[in-house]
Amino acid sequence: MNFYREILRPILFLLPAEAAHNLTLQLLRSLQPNSRLLNLLFGQPISLPLEFCGLHFRNPVGLAAGMDKNASAIPAWEALGFGFVEIGTITSQPQAGNPKPRLFRYPHKQALVNRMGFNNDGCELVAKRLQKLYSSKKPNIPIGINIGKLKSVPNAEAPSDYLKCYKKLYDYADFFVVNVSSPNTPGLRSLQSATELERILVALRSWEAPPKKPLWVKLSPDLTPEDALAATETAALCGANAIVATNTTLDHDALLPYEDQEGGLSGSPLREKAVAMLKLLIRNSKLPVVASGGIMSPEDAAERMRLGASLIELYTGLIYSGPSLIREILNYRQKPPSENKTD
Ligand SMILES: Cc1cc2nc3c(=O)[nH]c(=O)nc-3n(C[C@H](O)[C@H](O)[C@H](O)COP(=O)(O)O)c2cc1C
């Protein structure tokens, strides 16, 4: 029996989406001291180890940013079998985010729309939480910290705002992700332009003494190919080590005619754009790519890896399929190609 799909999901889907999200985090927090119970309910983690950016990953399937913005359930994600976790987005001060409701499910389309707006506890509190966690037990998987800009800070001051977060959280990150692609902070996505991105990355990299931590830049699927390649080139020149492709999209065409909501669209309707961006970057840029966006099945994951993604990340797929999706992806990858339909 699949505990998530048959029992938990039907209950969670009776609740408004954000209430279900909060209840899930609460449940994970209360279960995480007992990783055996989590394994009993959701299955055993699978190892498919690899090295990337000088880090050791248990397997290539990670948790995408936004699911655990405040680093409250890291031991649970590890027990559920993720190969790495990206927490955040975290900002330099606590932020409430946009008014509720701000998260919506579209089950017929296997999609979500969110306009959360970087609701998070702020870097100070998250740093304390991570310090406490690491002093009792350091996770055995890489922990990435995704950082963003406060809504109240103008873009001109973005570099110092990102730097505040970077400094405060530096000791607790195995790698950082610079998020310049969320559609829910007005003007944030213009930080993907070569000049703006350079100012941010130079501020971070020039503060840091060697050996520098792996730094990834997360891009929007809505960039033109020219702008995406310019951002990637700038990222590479400024010492970034990978691109996360992609964040959510503002293009809701694939969602019509369902009742629409403003915000970033994720899940199945994002697949095509995220795959197009991955292909573009793999063909034309030097930086490796971490694939995110519309990875809903083992076939989707296999396609991204075949196209050249170094790692993959899940968010919406986890909501619809539950944690067994991680194992299904890894089992699918381990089978000889003849046994996999699309390989
Ligand atoms: C509710 C929600 C909140 C998100 N919050 C963040 C965030 O804070 N920072 C970020 O970089 N991405 C955020 N994302 C984007 C995801 O990390 C991911 O890149 C995107 O949803 C595409 O992947 P998916 O189709 O597997 O969901 C969020 C996504 C959702 C659905």
The ligand as a Gaussian input file, in Angstrom:
#p B3LYP/6-31G(d) Opt

LIG

0 1
 C        4.507000      26.762000      -3.100000
 C        5.832000      26.961000      -3.774000
 C        6.779000      27.770000      -3.175000
 C        8.011000      27.967000      -3.802000
 N        8.943000      28.758000      -3.184000
 C       10.146000      28.914000      -3.757000
 C       11.144000      29.688000      -3.126000
 O       10.948000      30.218000      -2.027000
 N       12.344000      29.834000      -3.750000
 C       12.611000      29.252000      -4.967000
 O       13.719000      29.407000      -5.476000
 N       11.691000      28.490000      -5.576000
 C       10.479000      28.319000      -5.007000
 N        9.550000      27.542000      -5.631000
 C        9.861000      26.942000      -6.936000
 C       10.323000      25.499000      -6.802000
 O       11.522000      25.416000      -6.095000
 C       10.522000      24.872000      -8.189000
 O       11.637000      25.464000      -8.814000
 C        9.309000      25.025000      -9.093000
 O        8.122000      24.780000      -8.373000
 C        9.364000      24.095000     -10.301000
 O        9.464000      22.757000      -9.915000
 P        8.179000      21.763000      -9.812000
 O        7.446000      21.848000     -11.108000
 O        8.786000      20.433000      -9.499000
 O        7.368000      22.276000      -8.681000
 C        8.297000      27.340000      -5.034000
 C        7.341000      26.508000      -5.619000
 C        6.121000      26.317000      -5.008000
 C        5.105000      25.420000      -5.674000

